[in-house]
Amino acid sequence: MNGAACLYETLLRNRVNLCLMNPGTSELEFVTALDRVPAMRAVLCLFEGVCAGAADGYARMASRPAAALFHMGPGLANALGYLHNTRKAHSPVVAIAGQHTAWHVAYESPLKSDIGAFARTVSGWVEEIRSADTIGAAASAAVRAAQEPPGQISTLIVPADVSWSEAGELGPFVAPPERRAPASEKIREAARILRSGEPAALFLSGSALVGRGLEAAGRLAASTGVRVLTGRFFSRMERGSNRFAPERVPYFPEAAEPVVAGLRHMIVVEAAPPVSFFGYRGRRSLVAPEDCALYELASVDQDGPAALDALAAECGATQSPRILRRPPQLPSGTRLTPLEIGQTVAALLPEGAIVCDEAVSSGEPISACLDEAAPHDFLAVTGGAIGHGLPLALGAALACPDRKVVALEGDGSGMYTLQALWTMARERLDVVAVILANRRYRILGIELARNGAAGPLASGMIDLGRPDLDWVKLAEGMGVAATRAGTASEFAIQFQAAMREPGPRLIEAILQA
Amino acid sequence: MNGAACLYETLLRNRVNLCLMNPGTSELEFVTALDRVPAMRAVLCLFEGVCAGAADGYARMASRPAAALFHMGPGLANALGYLHNTRKAHSPVVAIAGQHTAWHVAYESPLKSDIGAFARTVSGWVEEIRSADTIGAAASAAVRAAQEPPGQISTLIVPADVSWSEAGELGPFVAPPERRAPASEKIREAARILRSGEPAALFLSGSALVGRGLEAAGRLAASTGVRVLTGRFFSRMERGSNRFAPERVPYFPEAAEPVVAGLRHMIVVEAAPPVSFFGYRGRRSLVAPEDCALYELASVDQDGPAALDALAAECGATQSPRILRRPPQLPSGTRLTPLEIGQTVAALLPEGAIVCDEAVSSGEPISACLDEAAPHDFLAVTGGAIGHGLPLALGAALACPDRKVVALEGDGSGMYTLQALWTMARERLDVVAVILANRRYRILGIELARNGAAGPLASGMIDLGRPDLDWVKLAEGMGVAATRAGTASEFAIQFQAAMREPGPRLIEAILQA
């Protein structure tokens, strides 16, 4: 067995059975090994950023890493923007970058670069393998490192001659390290804060936004009156009509400040103290008011749900709140804005769907509607590298082939990684991409307006018209069926059809200003 | 004047008057400043890799840097693959990356990253500006550093509050540092080698492939019998029917070895000793035979043309060779392979055109025809980060608006950065993109075949069918008129029309196996 096959077999032994790839000559053994190790599912992407974002989406839904294979330094470089987002999501990923043969790397060839330097910008763990004897052990270590709480990117750099040489033993199965519960004093101190009667909020992120973490937060809110907050840039939240819904802190500080005004305590769970997305003139970065004390109940690598459960028990919060929300009416008529998109998606989303949100400036009004949708998973972009949404949806669909995936994607943001559509078509994935076409970088338009009037040259830089993008043609050009909606009625008909039929499918929603 | 305007004005004073950009909120002042500094031409790209590749193409043709503006770490990260190629081309570029405000950078916000670490992977010079007082001086230093021979990327990291604060003085004009001629002993030693009568070759790259460098090499070949070689991965070569044409060393070592067999001396000019693209089993990396002595006449940062001129004088090589090549016949019929593409382009290319080559596996047969085309500039991909061709053509067209630009692009390679087409449409650039559609990663297919039979799973990873890409729709989706050619006759008609009419235009050439 050669090094490439040994790496695959060791990954399989560690439950890593998907490899998103964009290989080159130096990774050729990883291509030929697929026929000898067919249990490793290989999925080809036509741009490396798509591999990266898809590995993130997969990890968020499968709760285990995928591998992602890149062509040396430049291939890895093309993935770094979306690996940045993946790092911020704390998603476990095993990245593999090929390298020149040992005797070739000394020369100034076109592809020569410092692969380790590229890797370290986003990886928590990097190893360049020197010999096929050790590739199995290194692969096990990489999977373990990726799953070190809260999850991170581990990168293996594999020279071509290592991949084709006779390998040593397979690496062992290594049990994923578990999140630790916080110390009991932390629970007691948080309980003391809640009992103080002073205005307090929990701020949840990470794994606290799913399952028993969210349920415990709901019980705490119902019993103690504590407010429960979250941000917009979490990895995964379980949402929908029967689920407890934390309040979402708005994006802009002037909108966030009234929401948190008066709070004397903010207890963070699997989160750093929340800050605004950018620093603004005359505004504080921290979301919490100046006289609000911050308390960390669980750090990002600890077990937030266990902490919330223990806190609920400590506070005697045993009663779950009654949650009864109904899906909104399906809108109709000619008006089509993010509100009608949100109402339509909320009305028609099937139970168990996965919503991937990169709606950017259209996101808040759409997201507000989704608390009333059928129960679903909601994945947000965590790192601000624009273009993550379509790859994220691709990865979620690979992890959950039986669930409908809906990508809410800006027209500007979708353009960074539109190649994801081709892989959706090739793998026949059940993804519906909704392109929110306002034909500008609207978030920048909002920021420009906050700063005062913008001149024509500035306005030109945020205008995506001249020429308009035609997302129907772009999708069809990659084998994805597509339609265009210019009214709420058209969007409802097209989205309803897309919910009934298997995907992939794209709807370009032309938004009105 | 604020920091952003001061940076622009200092760049203008240093003849940098183009900024390729994909801005975000932290770079907003660079957007609003455009209306106050309208001499700075801003060109919007929908993906950062396009900015990077275009900056490379611009620098190669304008012989001075463009600026390229990116949104913090993730925006810069998205550009790194193509900045790698730019670095390998030794193209001067002034990269600008935004950064959080001084008070915001301490917090763990979504966009926070080590921007300097991203920048240093490809930049020869990096400075994070701490105060608007010094932004002018830093901008001058960045332009100077970018133009330090042989040319490199310099990166300025500009916090948002620096960009909006009142700036200090404009930075000075700094004369670009000039390439030095090599010492006269080098010339005499090279002349001694040529006079020895032992088989010798010059290997040219960098600025030695244009103008008087190439002419001097032609005189040396005609007078002394020295062979003149180059590789495939140079920045820019002047080519065509009336120009001296160096022999091109083939890509694969088994093809290169007979070409260089018997050489006892290889004299490199603005080049590292040439090596194969990859290391292969049982093959040496160095192109030169084992018993061939390597001699550096001019290092990559020295003045190769001056060295060649001096060597020609030293050898008494005053007579230019007679070069008389005629364009090939325009092919017709149903067969359409890279050969017919090359013959058609060679027959119809107008004088002064710029050809950007990322034809990958189709490249050698096409390129071989172009020695017979009208005089033109030929730009190759230098770093092996696939997807550079369309952005390169975009940048060349921005530098030379009066010249026809032809991009020869693989269908696989074009997909990495297809967003370049939108900017070509918006800026109404005279670019004709020829997509060489073999519907697979054919270069990998060739490598697989070299290794023996490939199984069906391996073959699937290099197959770009299932579904086929439709480049006509992809182009039209971004506002570029497009046609498809399936025969030599169709291609000739479409290419002829494209040479007559202003672009942009795309021709998808469906190649036969």
Interface residues (C-beta under 8 A of the other chain):
Chain A: M21 P23 G24 T25 S26 L28 V31 T32 L34 D35 R36 P38 A42 L44 L46 F47 E48 G49 H71 M72 G73 P74 G75 A77 N78 L80 G81 L83 H84 N85 K88 H100 T101 A102 W103 H104 V105 A106 Y107 E108 S109 P110 L111 S113 D114 A117 F118 R120 T121 A160 D161 W164 F233 A272 P273 V275 S276 F277 F278 G279 Y280 R281 S285 L286 V381 T382 G383 G384 A385 I386 G387 G412 M415 Y416 L418 Q419 W422 A425 R426 I443 L444 E447 L448 N451 A454 G455 P456 L457 A458 G460 M461 I462 L464 R466 P467 D468 L469 D470 W471 V472 K473 L474 E476 G477 M478 G479
Chain B: M21 P23 G24 T25 S26 L28 V31 T32 L34 D35 R36 P38 A42 L44 L46 F47 E48 G49 H71 M72 G73 P74 G75 A77 N78 L80 G81 L83 H84 N85 K88 H100 T101 A102 W103 H104 V105 A106 Y107 E108 S109 P110 L111 S113 D114 A117 F118 R120 T121 A160 D161 W164 F233 A272 P273 V275 S276 F277 F278 G279 Y280 R281 S285 L286 V381 T382 G383 G384 A385 I386 G387 G412 M415 Y416 L418 Q419 W422 A425 R426 I443 L444 E447 L448 N451 A454 G455 P456 L457 A458 G460 M461 I462 L464 R466 P467 D468 L469 D470 W471 V472 K473 L474 E476 G477 M478 G479
